């Protein structure tokens, strides 16, 4: 039976163009856009069309099955389990690290123009900056695994519920997951492993209780400590935090200190000023802001996570200028009677969005330090600030997730 009109072929030979947001490169076939995963710009590849009916519209998705003419920046994969038919962990493991940083910077620059109406830098000058010593491997200190129906731990394949049970991801330091691959785990659970700043390993298992069991609420989660403790010790400078293994903390070992220093510098606070630390988590930025405003100033840190707020309260108990609020950022902003001299935002991947940025503008906060871990949502937020009259004073991109397409973006804005 012949293929229907418009249905995708099985494989194509393609020449790739520029990198797109999300880890693919753009190619074209008979006028149709094809997003090719596991490719670098300027390569000729044999690619397999993937996806279902959604890919029969204006574009297709594909993945490289053979590189016919490699780019000069292609290297042997630095992750032994990633790639086509492998784990979805390291989607740029085949790119030379400096080239990967240039590629990431160019993607952010493109998103800022398209979605934020802001020209940052020309592509050739838009490289992401390395974090710490810039090593592409062994930088991650927190990881989450899933388990299969037979109780084996593994990493997900790209956009799949299937698991890869080899645990030698290139992002992880040697020994971080030793013994976990051969252990028997509860089926359908998540395994959180952390190497904390004291060198201790903590392994915590979470699983959803069966809603049919007596006394169980639907979706209720049960947590079990398999090794170490439920809380990990994390340090930034002289200050320590006790953070639940299941809670948020920056994955890159050098990121908390880097971002904390940058926020303190870009905030430009003086003693007696007021700062808002929004989506503040365990209060790492709040500590840096408190040091700047002193006892006569005020810092409000806000997060929806109760566990993060408990960590913040304990770690910052000696800082009388800091208040910790467990609430949504939108409700917290709406309830403030006085404005702030600076607001620091580190929202989740979806970004802060219009409602929050409208509230900041209405409060006439004159200075913003905004952090984003997804290029498109970061660019959209920059555009929203600019629509309220804010100008971008400084903007940098960091290669905080080597071997992957992910970045961290930081901007200082003023009005």
N, C-alpha and C positions, 0 to 999 in steps of 0.2 A: 504494500500500500504506500503510495507516495505521501510525503509530508504535506500538511495543509499549508496554505499560503501564510507567510509570516511566522511560522513556527521555527524555532532555532535549530540549527544543525548541531551535530554532536561535537565536532571539533573544527577549529579554524586556524589558519596561519595568519598572524597579526603582527603589525609593527606598532609598538606602543609609543604614546606621546607623554605628555606631562603627568605628574602624579596628581591624583584626586584625593580629597579628604576621605579618610576611612581605610587607607592602606592599599588602594588599587591604582593602576595607571589607566589612562584613557586611550582606547584604540577605536578604530572605525571599520565597519564592514558594510559595504554598499550603502553608505550614508547613515547607518545605525551606530549609535554609541555602544561600545562594549567596555565595561569596567573589568580590567584584568588584574587578578590578585596574584601575588608572588612574582611580579615583574618589576623591572626598573625602566625608566624612560629610555627610549631609543633602542629597545631590544626587538628582535624578531623571534617570535615564540609560536609554538603550537599550543593552543589553549582549548580547554574543554568547557563548553557552555554548561552552567549550573543553574539551579533554581527551577521553579515551576511556572505556572501560568503568568505570574507577575513579570517574568522576564520576556514575555512575548509582546510587550508594548514598545515604548520608545527606546528602550535600552535593554541590553543583556548583561549578565554577570558571567565571568569566566575565571578559570584558574589555569595556571601554566602547568602543562604536563611535560614539555620539552623546551629547552632554550636552544634555539637554532643559531642566533647571533647574539651573544651576551654583550651587555654594556661593560665598559672598562672597570666600573665600580662593583661588579658582581664578584663575590668571594664565596668560598665554601661556607656552608651554613654553620653558624656558631651555636646553633641549638640542635641537638641530635634527634629531637622528637617532633620538631615543627615542620610545616610544609604541607603540600598536597597529600591528602589521606593521612596526615599526622595530626598533632595537636594544634589548636588554634592560638597557642601562647605567643609565639615569636614570629610575626608576619613580615619582619624585615631582617631576619637573621642572616640573609644572603647578601646584604648590602654592606660595603665598607663603612665603618662607623662615621667618619667625617662626611662621606657622601650621604649617609642617612640623615645627618644633621642638616645638611644643605637642603635635602629633599623636604624634610619636615618644615623648615623655615619657609620655603617657597610655598608650601601648602597653606600655612597660616597667613602669609602675605596675600595670597589669592583670596582666601576666605574673608579677610579684613576688607578688601576692595569690594568683593561681590555682596557681602552681607552687612558690612559696617560702613561702607562708603568712605573708608579711611585707607590712605596709602601709607604703608609702613616703610617698606624698603623694596628696592628692586630685587627680583628673584635671586640674582647672583650674590647679593649682600644680606640675605635673609636667613642665614643659618641659625639653627638652635644652638644654644650654648651647652657645653658639657656640664654635668653635675659631679661634684667631688673630683676624683681623679680621672673621670671620663671613661672608666672601664666599661666595655659593652656587656660583660658577663659578670655574674656573681654579686650583683648589686641589691637584689631583693631580699627583704627581711620578713615579709609577711606574704603568705600564700593561702589560697583556699582550693581544696580539692573536692570532688564529688565521688560518690560511690555507686557502683552498679548493683544490679539485683542480686548478684552473687557475692556482694560485700567486698569488692576490690576497689581500691582508691585509684583515681585517675584524673587527667585533664580532659576537658571537653574538646572535641573537634570543632572546627569553625562552624558556628551557627548550627550546632547539632547537639542532640542529647546523648550521642555516642561518646564513649570515653576511650582515651588512650592510656593504657596502664603502665607505660614506662614513665618514670618520674624524673628523668634527667634533664629538666628544662635548663636552658642556658642562662636564664636570669638568676638562678638560685646558687648561693654559695655551696661549696662542697660539703656534703654531709647533712644538709638541712633536712632532707626527707629520708635519711637512712632508716631502714626498717619498716617504713610505712607501706611500701608496695607489697610486702609479703604478709602483712597483718590482715586479720579478718575484721571488717567493720560492719556496722548496721547498714543494711541496704537502704538506699535512698537518702543517705545522710550527707552532711557537709563536714569536711575536716579542715580546721583552721590551724596552721602551723606558723609559729613566730620564733625568730631568733632575736632576743631582746638585747638591750645595750649592756647587760651584764654577761652576755654570752650564753644565757640559758635558753633551752628550747622548751616551748610550750605547745601542746597539742590538745585542742578542744574539739569535741564532736557535737554537732547540733543536728537534731532531726525533728520532724513534725510528728506530734502525737497523732495516733489514730483517733479521729473524731468520734468513732463508734465506741471507743473504750469508755467505761464508766467514769464520770467526773472529768472528762477531757473536753475542752473547748475546741471548736473547729480551728485548725491552723496553729494551735498552741505548740511552741517549740520546747524541746527538752535538751538541756546542755549537760555534757559530761566531760570532765577533765581526764584525758588519757595519759598525759605526761606533763610535768611541771605544774603550773598553776593556772587559774582562770585569768589572772592579770599578769601583764608583762611590764617590766621596768623599762621606761624610755627616758632618755635624757636629751635636753637641749641646753648647752652651756652648763652652768652649775645646778640647774633645776631638774628634778626628776618627776615623772608622772607614773602612776600605776594605771595602765590602760587595759580594759578587757581584751582578750585575744580576739574576740569577735567584733570589736569596735573598730572605727576608722583610725588609722595612723598612716602617715606617708609610707609608701612601700619602699622607696629608695632610701638606703641607710643615711645618705648625706642630705636628703631633701629638707627635713625639718629645720636644721641649722641654717641652711642656705636661705630658705624662704623667710624664716624668722628675722634674719639679719636684713634681708632686702625690705621687708615690710617696715621694720623700725627705721630704716634709712629713708624710704620713700614717703612715709607718713609725715615726716617733718613736724613732729609734735614738740611742744614746749611744756615745761612744768605748769600745772594748773589747767591744761586743756582737757577736753572730753573726746573719747574715742569709742566708736562702736565696732565690735568684732563680731561680724555676722556670719552665720554658719561656722561658728567658732570651734566646734568639736571639743577637744580636751583643754582648750585654752592656751595653746602654744603662742599664738600671736598676741593674745591678751597679756601674757607675761611680758613680752617685748614692749607692748604699748604702755603697760603700767610702769615700767622702768623709765619711759620717756616722760610721762605726765607727772610722776611723783605722787606723794601723799596728798597734795592739794588738787590733784586732777581726778578724773573719773573714767573708768573703762567698763563698758557693758559688753559681756560676751553672751551670745544667743545661739542655741542649737536645739533641735527637736529631740535629740537622743538623750534619754535619761542617764544612760551609762556614761556617755561623754561628759554630761554636766556633773555627775558625781566625781569623775576624775578631775575635772576643772576645779571644783570646790576644794577637793583635798590638796591638789598641787599648788593652788594659789591662795591658800588660807592665810598666809602671812602678808598678803597684799591687800591692805584695807581699801584701796581705791577701786578694786575690782568687784563687780556684781555679776553673778551667774544666773541666767534666765533660761529655763527650759520651755521653749515655745517655738512656734513658727516665726520666721523672720518677718513675715508680713504683719502678723498680729503684734509682734514686739515693736515694730516701727510705728504702727498706728497708735500705740499706747504711749509713745514718748512725748512728754510735754516740752522738753527742751531739745534743741538740735545738738549735733556733734561737730567738732572741728575737722574730724576725719572719720570715714567709715572704711573698714577693711572687709572685703567679701571674698569668701572661698566657697562658692556654691557647688552643688553636685554637677554631674556632667550636663544636665539639661540647662544649666546657667541660672542666673538670677531672674531674668524675665522682666516683662514690662511692668507688672504690678509693683514689684519691689523697687525697681529703678525709678518709677514714677513717685513713689513715696520718698525716696532719698532726695529727688529733685525738689519735691514739695517742701521737704524739711530744710532745704537750702544748705545742705552739707557742702562745704566749699571744696573738699578734697576727698578723693576716692582712691583706694588701692584695691584693684580687682584682680582676682586670680581665677583662671579657668583651665580645666583639664580636657576640654574638647574644642577643637578649632572653630567649628561652625557656631556653636552656642556662644563661645567667647566673642566671636566677631559680631554676632547679633546684639549681644549686650553692649559692646562698644558703640554700635550704631544707635542704640537707645540712649545711651549717655550723651552722645553727640547731638541727638535731636533735642535734648534739654539744655544745650548750650555748653556742655562740658568739652574741654579740649584735652587731647592726649598729650601729656607732658613727657612720659617715658613709657616704653614698651619693650619687653624682652621675652624670648621664647627659650625654654629649657628642655634639654633632652633627658627628662626625668625618668623615661621608660625605655632604655636602650633595647635594641632588637625588635621593637614594636613601632607602629606608626604613631603611637600616642605621644603627646607633648604636654607641657605645663606652660601657660602663658600668664604674664603678669603685666599690668598696666597701671600707671599713675595718671589720674585725671584731675583737672581743676576747673573751677568755674568762678 
